[in-house]
Amino acid sequence: MAATFFGEVVKVRSRAVTEEEEEEEEEPWARDNLEDKEVRQELEKKREVEVLQTQTKVSLEIPLLEQYPCSKFIIAIGHNAVAFLSSFVMNSGTWEEIGCTKLWNEWCRTRDTANLSPTDAFCVFYRLKSDPTIFLCQCSCYVAEDQQYQWLEKVFGSSPNRNLQITILTSRHVTDYKTPESSCNLPSPFLKALKTQTFQDAACCTLLEQPNIVHDLPAAVLSYCQVWRIPAILYLCYTDVMKLDLVTVEAFKPILGSESLKGLVKNVSHGTEILKKLVTRNEIQSNIYT
């Protein structure tokens, strides 16, 4: 034993120790490291993102948008954005489910796509039967930071088609909005937009000001589109209610007049009625468990 200048006592190896004895001493550490490595590998395997084909339930070997031609891709991320597309877009036409994402992390585990509600954790891909090049993604699950690149790779691939237009819808809490004014004075909910340099159409609301930033999967998708020069726009709804909320969902309504949703919404009043029923049913289900 010996003491250092800082006072701690350390063990000093004797020169008389043989190499065999050294190996015996190091074996438990080696075993621990091996076990740690196996645990990490199992965890990495468990956190892998898969896109399953709906009919076969088999993982796609080719990225989704490389397998199916796509001209327009609308992505809803979060419960309120999902409810908006479910009420106003998906009920205005016939959509065919073509795939779903299977993933697991500390915050969510995707479930089977049968009988889904907007508050379930899922990520499903659809295409319009009357125009199979129009795609829609309903994503209510949380995609962790280390899974976002996998999601992009499995959906878009490594050499994406630039002749498509992407629209992303999501929401954040109003306290994330950076402004000189007090957040209490903000007319929540309100809509902001952020677009890539190649997006030429007019936005349906004012653009997001600096130093505000976007987060999570919406940021990953928009960054991907910026790098690959794909026209894309993100509509971000700032709200003080993050659960499924009628007022928050209706804040997305200005987007109904956008070029990306043009021709996809036939009856706004009918969609509003569907939305009200959806929110009411969710409130009833929530009250059962409280």
MARLUM-452225 format. One record per atom (N, C-alpha, C): residue in three letters; z, x, y. Coordinates in steps of 0.02 Angstrom, whole numbers, plus 32768, in hexadecimal, padded with zeros to 4 digits. Example, Ala and Ser with C-alpha at 12.3 -4.5 7.8 and 13.67 -1.06 7.14 Angstrom:
BEGIN
Ala818682947EE4
Ala818682677F1F
Ala818682947F5B
Ser816282827F90
Ser816582AC7FCB
Ser818A82858002
This chain:
BEGIN
Met8000802B7FC4
Met800080008000
Met8000802D803E
Ala7FE180148073
Ala7FDF803B80B2
Ala7FDC800C80EC
Ala7FF480248125
Ala7FF47FFB8162
Ala7FBF80148192
Thr7F9D7FE681B3
Thr7F6A7FF981E3
Thr7F887FFC8229
Phe7F5E800E825A
Phe7F768012829F
Phe7F8B7FCD82B9
Phe7F727F98829B
Phe7F827F5582B3
Phe7FBC7F36828F
Gly7FDA7F5B825F
Gly80177F448241
Gly800F7F2081FE
Glu7FD07F0B81EC
Glu7FCA7EE781AD
Glu7FCC7F198173
Val7FE37F00813A
Val7FE97F2980FE
Val7FAD7F1D80D2
Val7F8B7F5380BF
Val7F4F7F4C8095
Val7F597F738054
Lys7F347F5D8022
Lys7F397F7E7FE1
Lys7F077FB87FDF
Val7F1F7FF37FCA
Val7EF4802D7FC5
Val7EE4803A7F7C
Arg7EA2803E7F6C
Arg7E8D80497F27
Arg7E9D80917F12
Ser7EBA80987ED7
Ser7ECA80DA7EBD
Ser7E8B80FB7EA1
Arg7E84813D7EAA
Arg7E4B81627E90
Arg7E4D81667E45
Ala7E8881577E27
Ala7E8F815C7DDF
Ala7E7281207DBB
Val7E6080EC7DDF
Val7E4580B07DBF
Val7E0080BF7DA4
Thr7DF380AB7D66
Thr7DB280B87D47
Thr7D7F80837D5D
Glu7D3F80927D51
Glu7D0980647D63
Glu7D0F80237D3C
Glu7D2480267CFC
Glu7D2B7FEA7CD3
Glu7D607FBC7CF0
Glu7D997FDA7D07
Glu7DCE7FB27D25
Glu7DB77F927D65
Glu7D8C7FB67D8C
Glu7D717F997DCA
Glu7D457F5D7DBB
Glu7D1A7F617D86
Glu7CF07F2A7D73
Glu7D197EEE7D5D
Glu7D517EFB7D38
Glu7D7C7EC57D21
Glu7D9C7EA17D5D
Glu7DAE7EC97D90
Glu7DCD7EAB7DCB
Glu7D9B7E817DF2
Glu7D5B7E957DF3
Glu7D287E737E1A
Glu7D0C7E367DF6
Glu7D157E317DB5
Glu7CF97DF97D8F
Glu7D0E7DB47DA7
Pro7D4F7DA87DB6
Pro7D627D657DCF
Pro7D3F7D537E10
Trp7D377D857E3C
Trp7D137D787E7B
Trp7CCA7D677E6E
Ala7CAD7D8C7E3F
Ala7C677D807E2D
Ala7C5E7D3A7E11
Arg7C8F7D257DE6
Arg7C8C7CE27DC9
Arg7C917CAD7E00
Asp7CBE7CB87E30
Asp7CC67C897E67
Asp7C867C847E90
Asn7C677CBD7E9E
Asn7C297CBD7EC4
Asn7BF27C987E9F
Leu7BEF7CA27E5D
Leu7BBD7C807E35
Leu7BC77C347E36
Glu7C077C1F7E30
Glu7C177BD87E33
Glu7C067BBB7E77
Asp7C167BE07EAD
Asp7C057BCA7EF0
Asp7BBA7BC27EF8
Lys7B957BF17EDC
Lys7B4C7BEE7EE1
Lys7B317BB17EBC
Glu7B4D7BA37E81
Glu7B377B697E5B
Glu7B477B287E7F
Val7B827B267E9F
Val7B957AEA7EC6
Val7B657AE07F00
Arg7B557B177F23
Arg7B267B137F5C
Arg7AE17AFB7F45
Gln7ACB7B157F0C
Gln7A897B017EF2
Gln7A897AB77EDF
Glu7ABF7AA07EC0
Glu7AC37A597EAE
Glu7AC47A2D7EEC
Leu7AE87A447F20
Leu7AEC7A1E7F5E
Leu7AA87A1C7F81
Glu7A857A557F81
Glu7A437A577FA0
Glu7A127A2A7F7B
Lys7A187A287F39
Lys79ED79FD7F11
Lys79FC79B37F1F
Lys7A3D79A47F27
Lys7A51795F7F34
Lys7A3979497F79
Arg7A3479787FA9
Arg7A2079677FED
Arg79D479697FF8
Glu79AF79747FC3
Glu796679737FC9
Glu794C792E7FDC
Val791A792D8007
Val78FC78EE801D
Val78BE78E17FF3
Glu78B978A47FD8
Glu788078917FB0
Glu786078537FCE
Val781D784F7FCB
Val77F978127FDC
Val77DD77F67F9C
Leu77F477BB7F8A
Leu77E1779B7F4B
Leu77AA77687F57
Gln777977677F2C
Gln774577347F2E
Gln776276F27F16
Thr775376BC7F38
Thr7773767B7F29
Thr776376637EE3
Gln772476667ECF
Gln7711764A7E8F
Gln772C76717E54
Thr772A76B37E58
Thr773E76DD7E1F
Thr778676F77E23
Lys77A376F57E60
Lys77E677127E6C
Lys77E8775D7E5C
Val77AE777C7E5F
Val77A877C47E52
Val77A077E87E94
Ser77BF78237E99
Ser77BC784B7ED7
Ser777478607EE5
Leu775E78587F23
Leu771A786B7F37
Leu771478B77F39
Glu76E078D17F1A
Glu76D379197F1B
Glu76AD792D7F5B
Ile768878FC7F77
Ile766279087FB4
Ile768678E37FED
Pro768C79018029
Pro76AC78DE8061
Pro768D7899806D
Leu76B6786B8083
Leu76A178258089
Leu7662781C80B3
Leu7660783A80EE
Leu76287831811B
Leu75EB785B8109
Glu75F3788880D8
Glu75B978AB80BD
Glu759A78848083
Gln75C2785A8064
Gln75AA7831802D
Gln758977F08046
Tyr75A477D5807D
Tyr758877978099
Tyr756E77A480DF
Pro7531778F80EF
Pro751677988134
Pro753E776D8165
Cys754D7789819F
Cys7577776681D0
Cys755C77728217
Ser7557773C823E
Ser754177418283
Ser7579773182B4
Lys75AA770A829D
Lys75E276F582C8
Lys762176F2829D
Phe7656771282B6
Phe76957717828F
Phe76CE770382BD
Ile76F076CD82AC
Ile772976B482D4
Ile776976C082AC
Ile779876E382CA
Ile77D576F782A7
Ile781276D982CB
Ala783976B082A8
Ala7877769582C3
Ala78B276B982A2
Ile78DD76D682CB
Ile791776FC82B1
Ile795776DE82CD
Gly798276C682A1
Gly79C076A682B6
Gly79BD765B82AC
His79F8763C82A7
His79FD75F48296
His79D975C882C9
Asn79E275D48309
Asn79C575A8833C
Asn797975AF833F
Ala796075EC8339
Ala791775F6833A
Ala78F775D782FC
Val791875DE82C3
Val790075C08284
Val78FE7574828A
Ala7932755682A7
Ala7934750D82B0
Ala78FD74F682DF
Phe78ED751E8311
Phe78B8750C8340
Phe78747509831C
Leu7863753C82F6
Leu7823753B82D3
Leu78227506829C
Ser785B74FB827B
Ser785E74C88247
Ser785074838263
Ser786A7475829E
Ser7865743382BC
Ser7822742682DD
Phe780974578302
Phe77CE744B832C
Phe778C7465830E
Val778F749982E6
Val775274B782CC
Val774574A48283
Met777774AF8259
Met776C74A48212
Met7763745A8201
Asn777D742E822B
Asn777473E6821E
Asn773573CA823E
Ser770E73F5825E
Ser76CF73E0827D
Ser769273F18252
Gly769D7412821A
Gly7666742581EF
Gly767F743281A9
Thr76507442817C
Thr766274518137
Thr7664749C812D
Trp769F74B5811D
Trp76AA74FC8114
Trp76B7750C80CA
Glu769C754380B4
Glu76A47558806E
Glu76D07596806B
Glu770575938044
Glu773075CE803C
Glu770D76018010
Ile7709763F8029
Ile76E676738003
Ile771476AC7FED
Gly774F76B0800A
Gly777C76E67FF7
Gly77BF76E18018
Cys77EE77098001
Cys7831770B801F
Cys784E77518017
Thr787C77618043
Thr789D77A28041
Thr78DE779D801B
Lys78E877CD7FEF
Lys792777D27FCA
Lys794C780F7FE3
Leu798878047FFE
Leu79AF783C8017
Leu79F9782D8013
Trp7A2078638014
Trp7A69785E8013
Trp7A8678928042
Asn7AB9787F8068
Asn7ADF78AE8090
Asn7B257893809A
Glu7B4C78B580C3
Glu7B9278A180CD
Glu7B99785D80EE
Trp7B6578468112
Trp7B6B78098139
Trp7B4977CD8119
Cys7B1A77D980ED
Cys7AF8779F80CF
Cys7AD977B0808D
Arg7AC9777C8069
Arg7AA47781802A
Arg7A7377478029
Thr7A3377568025
Thr7A0277208026
Thr7A0976F57FE8
Arg79FA76B57FF0
Arg7A0176867FB9
Arg79BD766A7FA7
Asp79BC76427F71
Asp797D76247F5A
Asp796075F77F91
Thr791D75F37F92
Thr78FC75CF7FC9
Thr78F775847FBF
Ala791475697F8B
Ala791275217F80
Ala794874FE7FA9
Asn793574C77FCA
Asn7963749C7FF1
Asn798B74C48025
Leu796774E8804E
Leu798775128081
Leu799974E980BF
Ser79CE74FE80E1
Ser79DD74E48124
Ser79DD75208153
Pro79D575158195
Pro79D1754D81C4
Pro7A0E757A81C5
Thr7A47756281AB
Thr7A84758B81AC
Thr7A8C75B6816D
Asp7A5F75AE813C
Asp7A6175D98101
Asp7A45761E8112
Ala7A52764E80E6
Ala7A37769280F0
Ala79F7769880C7
Phe79BF769E80EA
Phe797F76A480C7
Phe794C76C480F5
Cys791476D980D8
Cys78DC76F380FE
Cys789D76E080D6
Val787976AE80EF
Val7841769080CA
Val7801769580F3
Phe77C976A080D1
Phe778876A780F1
Phe775B766C80DD
Tyr7739764F810F
Tyr770C76178104
Tyr76C876258123
Arg76957600810C
Arg76557601812D
Arg763B75BA8133
Leu761575AE8167
Leu75FC756B8176
Leu75C1755C8147
Lys75C475238125
Lys758F751280F5
Lys754C75078116
Ser754C74E98151
Ser750D74DC8174
Ser74EE751B8192
Asp7517754F819D
Asp74FF759081B5
Asp752C75C68196
Pro751A75DF815A
Pro7545760E8135
Pro755176518158
Thr7531765D8191
Thr753D769C81B5
Thr7578769681E5
Ile7594765A81EC
Ile75CF76518217
Ile760E765381EC
Phe7639768281FB
Phe7676768D81D4
Phe76B4767C81FD
Leu76E7766B81D9
Leu7727765A81F8
Leu775F767881CD
Cys7791769581ED
Cys77CB76B081CA
Cys780A769081E5
Gln7832767481B7
Gln7873765881C8
Gln78A8768781AD
Cys78CB76AA81DA
Cys78FC76DD81C5
Cys794076CD81E3
Ser796D76B381BB
Ser79B076A481D4
Ser79E476D581BA
Cys79CD77068193
Cys79FC77378177
Cys79FF777581A4
Tyr7A35779B819D
Tyr7A3E77D881C3
Tyr7A1E7812819D
Val79F1783581BE
Val79D2787081A1
Val79F478AD81BF
Ala7A1878D38196
Ala7A3F790C81AF
Ala7A11794281CA
Glu7A2E796F81F1
Glu7A0879A38213
Glu79E279CF81E1
Asp7A0279E081A9
Asp79E27A0B8177
Asp79AF79E5814D
Gln79AA79A38156
Gln797A797A8130
Gln793E7964815A
Gln7942796F819B
Gln790D795681C7
Gln78CA797981BA
Tyr78CB79BB81AF
Tyr788C79DF81A2
Tyr786E79C68161
Gln789979BB812F
Gln788079A180EF
Gln785F795D80F9
Trp787E79328121
Trp786378EF812F
Trp781E78F6814F
Leu781879218181
Leu77D8792A81A3
Leu77A379458173
Glu77B77974814A
Glu77887993811A
Glu7770796080E7
Lys779E793580CE
Lys778B7904809B
Lys776378CA80B8
Val776C78BC80F8
Val774878848117
Val7707789C8137
Phe770978D08161
Phe76CF78E68187
Phe76A8791E8165
Gly76CB794A8142
Gly76AA79838123
Gly76A679BE8152
Ser768679F4813B
Ser76837A328161
Ser76467A37818E
Ser76157A0B8183
Ser75D97A0A81AF
Ser75C879C281C0
Pro75EE79A381ED
Pro75E6795B81FA
Pro75A6794B821F
Asn7591790D8217
Asn755678F3823A
Asn756878E78283
Arg7541790282B0
Arg755078FA82F8
Arg753178BA8314
Asn7507789982ED
Asn74E7785C8305
Asn7511781F82F5
Leu755078238303
Leu757B77E982FB
Leu75AB77E58335
Gln75C877AC833F
Gln75F777A18376
Gln7639778A8358
Ile766F77A98371
Ile76B1779B8355
Ile76DE777D838B
Thr770177488378
Thr7732772883A4
Thr777577278380
Ile77A8774083A2
Ile77EC77448385
Ile781B771883AE
Leu784376F1838C
Leu787576C683AC
Leu78BA76D98392
Thr78E976E183BF
Thr792E76EF83AA
Thr795E76DD83E2
Ser799E76E683D6
Ser79D176D6840A
Ser7A08770A8408
Arg7A2977128441
Arg7A63773F8448
Arg7A97771C8473
His7AD57734846D
His7B0A77178495
His7B00772A84DE
Val7B1076FD850C
Val7B0377078553
Val7B2A7744856F
Thr7B607756854E
Thr7B8677918565
Thr7B6177D2855B
Asp7B2B77D18533
Asp7B02780D852A
Asp7AD178178563
Tyr7AC977E5858D
Tyr7A9977E885C3
Tyr7AB7781085FD
Lys7A9478458611
Lys7AAC78718647
Lys7A927857868A
Thr7AC0784886B7
Thr7AAE782E86F9
Thr7AE6783E872A
Pro7AD77848876A
Pro7B0C7853879C
Pro7B39781787A4
Glu7B1E77DB8795
Glu7B46779F879C
Glu7B7577968761
Ser7BA6776B876A
Ser7BD4775B8734
Ser7BB077308700
Ser7BBC773D86BF
Ser7B9D7716868A
Ser7BB276CD868E
Cys7BE976BF86AF
Cys7C01767A86B6
Cys7BD2765186E3
Asn7BAD7673870F
Asn7B817650873D
Asn7B3A76478721
Leu7B2D766286E6
Leu7AEA765D86C9
Leu7ADE761886AA
Pro7AA275FC86B4
Pro7A9475B9869A
Pro7A8375BB864F
Ser7AB575C88626
Ser7AAB75CF85DE
Ser7A9D758B85BD
Pro7A6C7588858E
Pro7A4275BE8576
Pro7A0575C885A3
Phe79E9760585A1
Phe79AC761385C6
Phe79817643859E
Leu7940764385AE
Leu790F76678586
Leu78F376A385AC
Lys78EB76DB8589
Lys78CC771785A4
Lys789777318573
Ala78687757858C
Ala783277718561
Ala782B77BC8568
Leu781677DC8532
Leu780778238532
Leu77C7782C8508
Lys779678508522
Lys7756785584FF
Lys773E789D84FA
Thr771078A884CB
Thr76F278EA84C3
Thr76BB78F384F8
Gln76A579318500
Gln7673793F8534
Gln7630791E8526
Thr7621791284E5
Thr75E078F584D3
Thr75E078A984D5
Phe7619788A84E2
Phe761C784184E5
Phe7602782A8529
Gln75CC78038529
Gln75A977F28568
Gln75B977AB8581
Asp75D0777E8556
Asp75DC7739856B
Asp761977348599
Ala761B76FE85BF
Ala765476F485EC
Ala769176DE85C4
Ala76CC76F785D8
Ala770A76E385B8
Ala7720769E85D2
Cys7746767A85AB
Cys775C763785BD
Cys779D763685E5
Cys77B5767285F6
Cys77F37678861D
Cys77F276BC863F
Thr782576CA8666
Thr7829770B8688
Thr783777438656
Leu7821777F8666
Leu782A77B88639
Leu787277D2863D
Leu788777F18608
Leu78CB780D8604
Leu78D0784A8631
Glu7903784A865B
Glu790B7880868C
Glu793178BB866E
Gln792478F6868A
Gln794D79318679
Gln799179298699
Pro79C77944867C
Pro79C9796F8641
Pro79D579488600
Asn79C1790885FC
Asn79CC78E185BF
Asn79A178FC8586
Ile79BC78F8854B
Ile7999790F850F
Ile799E78D984D9
Val797478DF84A7
Val797778B1846E
Val799378D68432
His79A978B18400
His79CD78CF83C9
His79B178B98385
Asp79C878DD8351
Asp79BE78CB830B
Asp797478C282F7
Leu7967789482CA
Leu7923788C82B0
Leu78F0787A82E6
Pro78FF784E8317
Pro78CE7841834C
Pro78B878808370
Ala78E878AD837E
Ala78D878EC839F
Ala78AC79188372
Ala78BC79198331
Ala789579418302
Ala784D792982FE
Val784378E782FB
Val77FF78CB82F7
Val77D878DA8337
Leu77F878D08371
Leu77D678DB83B0
Leu77C5792583B9
Ser77F2795183A6
Ser77E5799A83AA
Ser77AB79AE837D
Tyr77AB79918341
Tyr7775799E8311
Tyr7731798A832F
Cys7730794F834E
Cys76F27936836D
Cys76DD796183A8
Gln770D797A83CE
Gln76FD79A68407
Gln76DE79E783EF
Val76FA7A0483BB
Val76E17A4383A0
Val769A7A3A8384
Trp768E7A038361
Trp764D79F78342
Trp761D79D0836F
Arg763179C583AD
Arg760779A483DF
Arg75F1795E83C8
Ile7621793983AD
Ile761578F58397
Ile762E78C683CE
Pro7605789683E5
Pro761D78678418
Pro7658783E83FE
Ala769078428420
Ala76CC781F8409
Ala76F7780C8445
Ile771A77D4843E
Ile774977BE8472
Ile778877A48451
Leu77C077B5846F
Leu7801779F8457
Leu781E776E8489
Tyr783177338472
Tyr78547702849B
Tyr789D77028486
Leu78C7771484B6
Leu790F771D84A9
Leu793676E884D0
Cys795B76BE84AB
Cys7983768A84CA
Cys79CC76A284CF
Tyr79E576A7850C
Tyr7A2B76B98517
Tyr7A5476788519
Thr7A88767584F0
Thr7AB0763884EA
Thr7AF9764A84E0
Asp7B24761984EF
Asp7B6B762484E2
Asp7B81760484A0
Val7B5175E8847B
Val7B6075C98439
Val7B3275E98406
Met7B4D761183D8
Met7B24763583A8
Met7B19760E8367
Lys7B4175DB835B
Lys7B3575B18320
Lys7AFB75818330
Leu7AE5755B82FE
Leu7AAE752B8308
Leu7AC274F9833E
Asp7A9A74F88374
Asp7AAD74D183AF
Asp7A6F74AF83CC
Leu7A73746E83DA
Leu7A3A744783F2
Leu7A2074628434
Val7A4C746F8464
Val7A38748684A7
Val7A1674CA84A3
Thr7A3174F68479
Thr7A1475398471
Thr79CE75368453
Val79C6750D841F
Val7984750683FF
Val795174EA8431
Glu796574B98459
Glu7937749B8489
Glu792474CB84C1
Ala794B750084CA
Ala793A753284FD
Ala78F9755784EC
Phe78E5755584AC
Phe78A675758497
Phe7869754A84A7
Lys7873750C84BF
Lys783B74DD84C8
Lys780274F684F5
Pro780F751E8529
Pro77D775378551
Pro77A2755D8528
Ile77B7757984EF
Ile7789759F84C4
Ile7755757284A4
Leu7763753184A1
Leu773475028482
Leu76F0750284A6
Gly76F0751684E6
Gly76B17519850C
Gly768F755D8509
Ser76A9758B84E2
Ser768D75CF84DE
Ser764E75D084B4
Glu7627760484BD
Glu75E9760C8496
Glu75F87614844C
Ser762F7634843B
Ser763F764183F5
Ser7650760183CE
Leu766C75CF83F1
Leu767E759183D0
Leu764C755983DF
Lys7619756A8405
Lys75E775388418
Lys75C5751B83DB
Gly75C474D983D6
Gly75A474B7839E
Gly75D074B08361
Leu760B74D08361
Leu763774CC8327
Leu766B7494832E
Val7675747B836B
Val76A774468377
Val76817407838C
Lys768873D28365
Lys766473948371
Lys768D735F8395
Asn76CD735A8385
Asn76F5732483A1
Asn773A734083B4
Val7744734E83F4
Val7783736C840B
Val77BD733B8404
Ser77B372FC8413
Ser77E872CA840E
Ser77FF72C283C6
His77D072C48398
His77E272BF8351
His780A72FD833B
Gly77F673378355
Gly781A73748346
Gly786173738361
Thr786A7354839C
Thr78AD734E83BA
Thr78DA7322838E
Glu78BE72EC8373
Glu78E472C08346
Glu78F972E58307
Ile78CB730C82EB
Ile78DA733382AF
Ile7911736682BE
Leu790E738582F9
Leu794073B6830D
Leu798573968312
Lys7989735C8330
Lys79C973398337
Lys79E8732982F3
Lys79BE731282C5
Lys79D673038282
Lys79EE7342825E
Leu79CA7379826A
Leu79DC73B9824B
Leu7A2073D18264
Val7A2A73CD82A5
Val7A6A73E382C3
Val7AA373B682AD
Thr7A96737582AC
Thr7ACA73458297
Thr7ADE7351824F
Arg7AAD735C8223
Arg7ABC736981DC
Arg7AE473A981D4
Asn7AD373DB81FB
Asn7AF8741A81F7
Asn7B407412820F
Glu7B4A73EA8244
Glu7B8E73DE825E
Glu7BB873B9822A
Ile7B9A73898207
Ile7BBE736481D4
Ile7BD37393819B
Gln7BA473BE8185
Gln7BB373ED8150
Gln7BE9741E8165
Ser7BE7743481A5
Ser7C19746381BF
Ser7C5E744381C0
Asn7C62740381D2
Asn7CA273E081D7
Asn7CC273D58192
Ile7C9973D4815E
Ile7CB373CB811A
Ile7CE074068107
Tyr7CCC7442811E
Tyr7CF0747F810A
Tyr7D227497813E
Thr7D30746E8172
Thr7D61748281A4
Thr7D9C745481A4
